[in-house]
Amino acid sequence: MGEVPASRPIGFWGIWALTVGAMVGSGIFLLPTVLAPFGVYALAGWLVTGAGAMCIAVVIGKLAVRSPRSGGPAVFVKDAFGRFAGFMAGWSLWVSFVIAVPAIAMAFVGYAGSLYPDLSNNNFAQMVVGLVVIWSLTFIALKGVKEAALATIVLTMLKLLPLIFVIGLAIVVGSPKALLALDVPETSFFPSLAATALLTMWAFLGLEAGVVSTDAVADPQRTLPRAVSLGVLTVMSIYVLITLATMVLVPQNILMNSEAPLVDATRSLGRVGFTIVAVGALVSTAGALLAALFVIGHLAFGMAQDGIAPQFFARQRPGGAPAAALVVGASIGSVLMLLNATEGLLGAFTFLLMMSTATALLPYFLCALAELKHSWGSSRGWITLAFVSAMYSFFALVGSGFVVLMWGGILLCAGIPVYWLADREQKVMAIAHE
């Protein structure tokens, strides 16, 4: 791909790894359990979500070319609809990733418990391990953009190995007849499809991870659309294959209650297979958590640079790491993890998963509307793609249910004082420059 300038340390494979790393993590390692009650309906959910995610990824890649600066969806929506809309898009996405931090940490703890069974029955120990993981990775992210990007590439490559191993195992010893024996919900197909579409969208959360740090990307106009699209296609393929693999390797009644479904899928191989997948899952969730922290930092940093977030978030370390935004995000994520300590691993994970997904769908929807506005009257192909992206985002958002939408609305309203502070800072700066 050519030599990457020192001022822009992230190249094609760095963006691909960041995109894949943000998506492949807790979702693929715990979602088989959450989706097990839906049986084969889950496969339909994956396909619908994958198609929708690919449309969103292409739209976001296009917007990144139109607005090549850090901030991702916040910047894209601001350029199309103004400061307040841009802030709400960025705030909603930032909240989504902050909520994702404890959810991913819980997934890490779940797989750590498969290696150390005593951990599974000790809520206090689970919280300590989760907090140690969060802050260890925050420290890595604080080292600098180049270091975080390199760590993400390494973790992404390592996390794919156990997934390929499980898929291969299913091909060798799994029986396709197991799919025919799966129970499905008593509800009709379309309500189940709506529910699985929301749940599976969690696994694609982070598809915009590569575009929030555009200022650090070499040749962003060429790199971003290609790398993000390839990342989503890679992840979609892995997700569908892993879902099929767990369904043919683990009985449905066991899968529905598993805290480590991929480990259960390899128990027939004894301790060796069990350990390979468990360690791989720990690496994978760690990589996803690092990618989430990367987005938290650079999203808030980009918003501050664009004047739609308090200037406090624009503070950087010498290596380019947005220190203030990272520390604030990690701190809030840690508090959320402690608040959910009494809910049980799977219960807390599922709720946080749905909240994180729902708050991410709003900026995806707004990005699709932004592309509709830009393409209106020019490109019929881009208009169609943006329309499909908007409809998919809306469809998945509605499927989140009243409780999730209510809490999502409350969290959005909580951002209004933050916007007021940023707006006030901009007015003061404008007066000072007069």
C-alpha positions in Angstrom: 0.0 0.0 0.0 3.0 2.3 0.0 4.9 3.9 2.8 2.7 5.6 5.5 3.8 9.1 6.4 4.9 9.6 10.0 2.1 12.1 10.6 -0.5 9.6 9.4 0.6 6.3 10.9 -2.5 4.2 10.0 -2.6 2.5 6.6 -5.0 0.2 4.8 -4.4 -2.9 7.0 -4.5 -0.7 10.2 -8.0 0.5 9.3 -9.1 -3.1 8.3 -7.8 -4.4 11.6 -9.4 -1.5 13.6 -12.8 -2.2 11.8 -12.6 -6.0 12.3 -11.1 -5.6 15.8 -14.0 -3.4 16.9 -16.6 -5.8 15.6 -15.1 -9.2 16.3 -15.0 -9.4 20.1 -17.6 -10.0 22.7 -20.4 -10.4 20.1 -19.1 -13.4 18.4 -18.1 -15.1 21.6 -21.4 -14.6 23.6 -24.0 -14.0 21.0 -24.5 -17.7 20.1 -25.9 -18.1 23.6 -28.2 -15.0 23.3 -29.4 -16.2 19.8 -29.9 -19.9 20.7 -33.6 -19.6 21.6 -34.3 -18.3 18.1 -32.9 -21.4 16.4 -32.5 -21.1 12.6 -34.2 -17.7 12.7 -30.9 -16.4 14.0 -29.3 -17.2 10.6 -31.9 -15.0 8.9 -31.1 -12.2 11.4 -27.4 -12.5 10.6 -28.0 -12.2 6.9 -30.4 -9.2 7.2 -28.0 -7.5 9.6 -25.0 -8.2 7.5 -26.6 -6.8 4.4 -27.7 -3.7 6.3 -24.3 -3.3 7.9 -22.6 -3.5 4.5 -24.9 -0.7 3.2 -24.1 1.4 6.2 -20.4 0.8 5.9 -20.4 1.9 2.2 -22.3 5.0 3.0 -20.0 5.9 5.9 -17.0 5.3 3.7 -18.5 7.7 1.1 -19.1 10.3 3.8 -15.5 9.9 5.0 -14.3 10.9 1.6 -16.7 13.9 1.6 -15.5 15.1 5.1 -12.0 13.8 5.6 -11.4 14.8 9.2 -11.5 13.1 12.5 -14.9 12.7 14.3 -16.6 10.2 12.0 -20.5 10.3 12.1 -20.5 13.5 14.2 -18.6 15.4 11.5 -20.6 13.8 8.7 -24.0 14.8 10.2 -22.7 18.2 11.2 -21.7 19.0 7.6 -25.2 18.0 6.4 -27.5 19.2 9.1 -25.7 21.6 11.4 -24.0 21.7 14.8 -26.7 20.3 17.0 -27.5 17.3 14.8 -23.8 16.6 14.5 -23.4 16.7 18.2 -26.3 14.3 18.8 -24.9 11.9 16.3 -21.5 12.0 17.9 -22.9 11.9 21.5 -25.1 8.9 20.8 -22.2 7.0 19.2 -19.9 8.0 22.1 -22.4 6.8 24.6 -22.8 3.5 22.7 -19.1 2.8 22.9 -18.9 3.8 26.5 -21.7 1.3 27.3 -19.9 -1.3 25.2 -16.8 -1.1 27.4 -18.3 -2.9 30.4 -20.2 -5.3 28.1 -17.0 -6.4 26.4 -15.2 -6.6 29.7 -18.0 -8.9 31.0 -17.5 -11.1 28.0 -13.8 -11.2 28.8 -14.6 -12.2 32.4 -17.0 -14.9 31.2 -14.3 -16.6 29.2 -11.7 -16.1 32.0 -14.2 -18.1 34.1 -14.0 -21.0 31.7 -10.3 -21.3 32.5 -10.7 -20.5 36.2 -14.0 -21.9 37.4 -13.8 -20.2 40.8 -14.1 -16.9 39.0 -17.6 -17.8 37.7 -19.1 -17.9 41.2 -17.5 -14.7 42.6 -19.1 -11.4 41.6 -16.4 -9.4 43.4 -13.5 -11.2 41.6 -15.4 -10.8 38.3 -15.6 -7.0 38.8 -11.9 -6.8 39.7 -10.8 -8.7 36.6 -13.1 -6.6 34.4 -11.7 -3.3 35.8 -8.1 -4.5 35.5 -8.7 -5.3 31.8 -10.3 -2.0 31.1 -7.6 0.1 32.6 -4.7 -2.0 31.3 -6.0 -1.5 27.7 -6.6 2.2 28.5 -2.9 2.5 29.4 -2.0 1.0 26.0 -4.3 3.4 24.2 -2.7 6.3 26.1 0.7 5.4 24.7 -0.1 6.8 21.3 -2.0 6.3 18.0 0.8 4.3 16.4 1.2 2.0 19.3 -2.6 1.5 19.6 -2.9 0.8 15.9 -0.1 -1.8 16.0 -1.6 -3.5 19.0 -5.0 -3.7 17.3 -3.4 -5.3 14.2 -1.7 -8.0 16.3 -4.8 -8.7 18.4 -7.0 -8.9 15.3 -4.9 -11.5 13.6 -4.6 -13.6 16.8 -8.4 -13.4 17.5 -9.2 -14.9 14.1 -7.3 -18.1 14.7 -9.6 -19.7 17.3 -12.7 -18.8 15.2 -11.2 -20.5 12.1 -10.4 -23.5 14.4 -14.0 -23.8 15.6 -15.4 -23.5 12.0 -13.0 -26.2 10.9 -14.0 -28.4 13.8 -17.7 -28.0 12.8 -16.9 -29.0 9.2 -15.1 -32.2 10.3 -17.3 -33.5 13.2 -20.5 -31.5 13.1 -23.8 -32.8 11.7 -26.0 -30.6 9.5 -29.0 -32.6 10.8 -28.6 -30.8 14.1 -30.0 -27.6 12.4 -33.3 -29.4 11.6 -33.8 -30.4 15.2 -33.6 -26.8 16.5 -36.6 -25.3 18.2 -37.8 -21.9 17.1 -39.9 -19.3 19.0 -43.7 -19.7 19.1 -44.0 -16.1 17.9 -44.2 -15.5 14.1 -41.1 -15.1 11.9 -41.0 -11.3 11.5 -41.1 -10.4 15.3 -38.2 -12.9 15.7 -36.4 -11.4 12.8 -36.7 -7.9 14.3 -35.3 -9.2 17.6 -32.4 -11.1 16.1 -31.6 -8.1 13.8 -31.1 -5.9 16.8 -29.1 -8.5 18.8 -26.9 -9.3 15.8 -26.3 -5.6 15.1 -24.3 -5.5 18.3 -21.7 -7.7 16.5 -21.4 -5.1 13.8 -21.1 -2.2 16.2 -17.8 -0.6 15.4 -18.0 -0.6 11.6 -17.3 3.1 11.7 -14.3 2.7 14.0 -11.8 3.3 11.2 -13.3 6.7 10.2 -13.3 8.5 13.5 -9.5 9.0 13.3 -9.3 10.2 9.7 -6.5 12.7 10.5 -4.2 9.8 11.3 -5.0 7.8 8.1 -2.7 7.7 5.1 -4.6 8.6 1.8 -8.0 8.5 3.6 -10.0 9.0 0.3 -8.8 5.7 -1.1 -8.0 3.8 2.1 -11.2 4.3 4.2 -14.0 3.1 1.8 -12.0 0.0 0.8 -10.7 -1.0 4.2 -14.1 -0.5 6.0 -16.0 -2.4 3.3 -13.6 -5.3 3.4 -13.7 -5.3 7.2 -17.5 -5.6 7.3 -17.4 -8.4 4.6 -14.8 -10.3 6.6 -16.8 -10.1 9.8 -20.1 -11.0 8.2 -18.6 -14.2 6.7 -17.1 -15.2 10.1 -20.3 -14.5 12.0 -22.5 -16.7 9.8 -20.0 -19.5 9.8 -19.5 -19.4 13.6 -23.3 -19.3 14.3 -23.7 -22.5 12.1 -20.7 -24.1 13.8 -22.0 -23.7 17.4 -25.5 -24.9 16.3 -24.1 -28.1 15.0 -21.6 -28.7 17.8 -23.6 -27.7 20.9 -27.1 -29.0 21.9 -29.6 -26.1 21.9 -30.6 -26.5 25.6 -26.9 -26.3 26.6 -26.1 -23.4 24.2 -29.0 -21.3 25.6 -27.4 -21.2 29.1 -23.7 -21.2 28.2 -21.4 -18.3 29.4 -18.7 -19.5 26.9 -20.4 -21.1 23.9 -17.3 -21.5 21.7 -15.5 -23.3 24.6 -18.5 -25.6 24.9 -18.2 -26.2 21.1 -14.7 -27.6 21.5 -15.1 -29.7 24.7 -15.1 -32.9 22.7 -11.4 -32.3 22.0 -10.5 -32.2 25.7 -8.4 -29.7 27.4 -6.3 -28.7 24.4 -9.1 -27.5 22.2 -10.9 -26.0 25.2 -7.8 -24.0 26.1 -7.1 -22.8 22.6 -10.6 -21.3 22.2 -10.7 -19.9 25.7 -7.4 -18.1 25.3 -8.4 -17.0 21.8 -11.6 -15.6 23.2 -9.7 -13.6 25.8 -7.5 -12.2 23.1 -10.5 -11.3 20.9 -12.4 -9.5 23.6 -9.3 -7.6 24.7 -8.8 -6.5 21.0 -12.5 -5.4 20.8 -12.1 -3.5 24.1 -9.0 -1.7 22.8 -10.8 -0.8 19.6 -13.8 0.6 21.6 -11.4 2.7 23.7 -9.7 4.0 20.6 -13.1 5.1 19.2 -14.1 6.7 22.5 -11.0 8.8 22.5 -10.8 9.8 18.9 -14.5 10.5 18.5 -14.6 12.9 21.4 -11.3 14.4 20.2 -12.7 15.0 16.7 -15.9 16.5 18.0 -13.9 18.9 20.2 -11.7 19.9 17.2 -14.9 20.6 15.3 -16.3 22.7 18.1 -19.2 20.5 19.0 -17.8 19.0 22.2 -16.0 20.7 25.1 -12.4 21.7 24.4 -11.4 19.6 27.4 -11.7 16.5 25.1 -9.1 18.0 22.7 -6.2 17.4 25.1 -3.6 15.0 23.7 -0.5 13.2 24.9 2.7 13.6 22.9 2.0 10.4 20.9 -1.4 11.8 19.7 -3.5 9.9 22.2 -6.6 11.9 23.2 -5.9 11.4 26.9 -8.9 13.3 28.5 -11.5 11.6 26.3 -10.0 8.2 27.0 -9.8 8.6 30.8 -13.4 9.9 31.0 -14.8 7.1 28.8 -12.9 4.4 30.7 -14.0 5.9 34.0 -17.7 5.9 33.0 -17.4 2.4 31.6 -15.9 1.2 34.9 -18.8 2.8 36.9 -21.4 1.1 34.6 -19.7 -2.3 35.2 -19.8 -1.9 39.0 -23.5 -0.8 38.8 -24.3 -4.0 37.0 -22.4 -6.3 39.3 -25.5 -7.8 40.9 -27.3 -8.5 37.7 -25.4 -11.7 36.7 -23.0 -11.9 33.8 -25.5 -12.9 31.1 -28.3 -10.7 32.2 -26.1 -7.6 32.5 -24.4 -8.4 29.2 -27.7 -8.7 27.3 -29.1 -5.4 28.6 -25.9 -3.5 27.9 -25.7 -5.1 24.5 -29.1 -3.8 23.5 -28.5 -0.3 25.0 -25.2 0.0 23.2 -26.7 -1.2 19.9 -29.7 1.1 20.1 -27.6 4.2 20.7 -25.4 3.4 17.8 -28.3 3.0 15.4 -29.3 6.7 15.6 -26.0 8.0 14.2 -26.1 5.3 11.5 -29.6 6.5 10.6 -28.5 10.1 10.6 -25.4 9.3 8.4 -27.8 7.6 5.9 -29.9 10.8 5.8 -26.8 12.9 5.3 -25.8 10.8 2.3 -29.4 11.1 1.0 -29.1 14.9 1.2 -25.7 15.0 -0.5 -26.7 12.6 -3.3 -30.2 13.9 -3.9 -30.7 14.8 -7.6 -27.3 13.4 -8.6 -26.6 9.7 -8.2 -29.6 7.3 -8.2 -27.4 4.5 -7.0 -26.2 6.3 -4.0 -29.7 7.6 -3.2 -30.9 4.0 -3.2 -28.1 2.8 -1.0 -28.6 5.6 1.5 -32.3 4.9 1.6 -31.8 1.2 2.3 -29.3 2.1 5.0 -31.8 4.5 6.6 -34.6 2.0 6.5 -32.5 -0.8 8.0 -31.3 1.4 10.8 -34.8 2.5 11.6 -36.1 -1.2 11.4 -33.4 -2.3 13.9 -34.0 0.6 16.2 -37.7 0.0 16.4 -37.0 -3.6 17.2 -35.1 -2.6 20.4 -38.4 -2.3 22.3 -39.9 0.4 24.6 -37.6 0.0 27.6 -34.4 0.3 25.5 -35.8 3.2 23.5 -36.8 5.0 26.8 -33.3 4.7 28.3 -31.7 5.6 25.0 -33.8 8.8 25.0 -32.8 9.6 28.5 -29.1 9.2 27.6 -29.5 11.4 24.6 -31.1 14.2 26.7 -28.2 13.9 29.1 -26.0 15.1 26.3 -27.8 18.5 26.0 -25.8 20.2 28.9 -22.6 18.9 27.2 -23.6 20.6 23.9 -24.6 23.8 25.8 -21.1 23.9 27.3 -19.4 23.3 23.9 -21.6 26.0 22.3 -20.8 28.5 25.1 -17.1 27.8 24.6 -17.4 28.5 20.9 -19.2 31.8 21.5 -16.6 32.9 24.0 -13.8 32.0 21.6 -15.5 33.9 18.8 -15.9 37.0 21.0 -12.2 36.8 22.0 -11.1 36.7 18.3 -13.1 39.8 17.4 
